[in-house]
Amino acid sequence: AGGLSKMDQAKRDVGTMREELAVKNAALAAAGLEAAALLARISESTAAAEREKAKVSAIVDAVTAQAAAIAAVKDGAARDLAAAKPALDAALAALASITPKDISNLKALKNPPDVVRRIFDCVLLLRRFPLGRAGWHSVKGAMVIEGDYEAAVRMMGDLTFLSSLVNFPKEAITDETVELLQPYFAAPDFNYDSAKQASGNVAGLCNWASAMCTYHAVAKEVDPKIRALVAAEADLTAAEAARAAAEANLAAVTATLDRMQAEFEAAVSHKHTLEGEAAATEARMDAA
């Protein structure tokens, strides 16, 4: 009787283990399906992440190249403007050497040296002040313009005359003004040394007029670069915004992929646990 009881108990135990095994196999199948689904989604997300990476890489390369081009334009403009700086510095230094007494002495002259008249004509032209009708006469075998000294005396009567030259708006110089100055500059005695002998420190105005034209020539070349630079920097700002948006999107895709990878690893671990439990149940059944 004891043997039959044991056999019945063994049958019941095997039946229970079969039920447990069926439940575990069903859970194992579900876990396998979940892992497979996660793996498929991970494959899709990985492809999306790779596409985003390629997109970001292309945008970064474009922005980097754009920034490098802008830097080159900036450097070129800075070098061009630096080329004019020595002349401007020399002109301002020359202006600083002129005193109100120098100007008063010139105003008092009834018949100033011819080169002084012409130097002041240049100042008048640069400031767009009216000049009398120009005449010509010979200087050292060259025909040069006669200066309009009456207009110069009126200009020197302004107490802010020298400071107006120091703060002169050189960006407002035009091609026409520079062209009008060329006959003056072409005269054989229109230079600092000749003017110095004739007028002392006021010769600095000769350098000042020349430096203003030098600056205009440089600025004329640089200005289009500056305008192009402003437009390029606006484009760069837009490109950097696009890059930031693409990088943010990539970060979101990568975060999703990381989360799914973690879920997949957890699902695989769970599946392995179920496999182990099912194998243990089958081993107990065999032993029974």
Secondary structure, DSSP 8 states (H G I E B T S, - for coil): -HHHHHHHHHHHHHHHHHHHHHHHHHHHHHHHHHHHHHHHHHHHHHHHHHHHHHHHHHHHHHHHHHHHHHHHHHHHHHHHHHHHHHHHHHHHHHHHH--HHHHHHHHH-SS--HHHHHHHHHHHHHTT------EEEEETTEEEEE--HHHHHHHHTSTTHHHHHHT--GGG--HHHHHHHHHHHTSTT-SHHHHHHHHGGGGHHHHHHHHHHHHHHHHHHHHHHHHHHHHHHHHHHHHHHHHHHHHHHHHHHHHHHHHHHHHHHHHHHHHHHHHHHHHHHHHHHHH-
